[in-house]
Amino acid sequence: MAQGRKGKLNYRCPRCLMREIDMDMLYDAEKAEYYCLRCSFVGDEAEVLRLNTQFREKYGARTIRITEF
């Protein structure tokens, strides 16, 4: 998905990302929080960053080929 040029940086929705759906979140300046149109996830920037970091830790080795067990 293309990154919009307006406003703050759009993060990927962590709940949709766990289900392998690439969905950008929108930013609400009045409430200072991000929200997803697809799954109704709402959270501030710290929560979104925490969940995206958790996703990277969980699936960080998915591109590494494991040949020895």
N, C-alpha and C positions, 0 to 999 in steps of 0.2 A: 504494500500500500504506500502511496506517495505521501511524504510529509508535507503538511500544509505550511504556508509561509506566514500566516497570521498568528499573532498571540504567542503563548508559551509553547515550548516543545511538547509535542504530543507523544505520550508514552503508549506502549501496547498494553491492552487490558490483561492483567495477570490471570484472571479467571478464564478468559477465552484462550489465552496462550497455553494454559494447562491442557486444554482440549484441542490443541493444535489448530487454532483459528487465529489468524493474524488480523486483529481488530484494533484500530487506534482509538484512544480515549479522547474525549473532548474536555476542555477546561472551562469551568464556570468561575469567572473572576469575582462575582459577588460573594460566593460562598468559599472561594479559594480551595476548590476541590476538583478532582477529575471524575468523570463519569463515562460509562460505556453505554452506547445505544442498544447494543445487542443483548447483553445479559443483565443490565441494570446494576452493575457494580459501581459503587461510589466510594471514594477515598481521597485523602489528602496526598500530597506528593511523597511524604515519608512512607506512608502505607504502600503506595504503588511501587516505590523503589525497593522496599523490603521484600515484597512478594516477587518482584522481578529478579532480585538477587537470589532468593530462594529457588526460583525456577532455574537460574543459571547453575547453581550448585547441584541441583538434582539431575539435570540433563547436560552437564558440562562435558562429559566424556562421550557424548553421542557421535562425535565426528572422529573419534580415535578407533582405529581397527585393533581389536584385541585378538592376538594369535596364540597366546599362552594362557593356560588356566592353572 
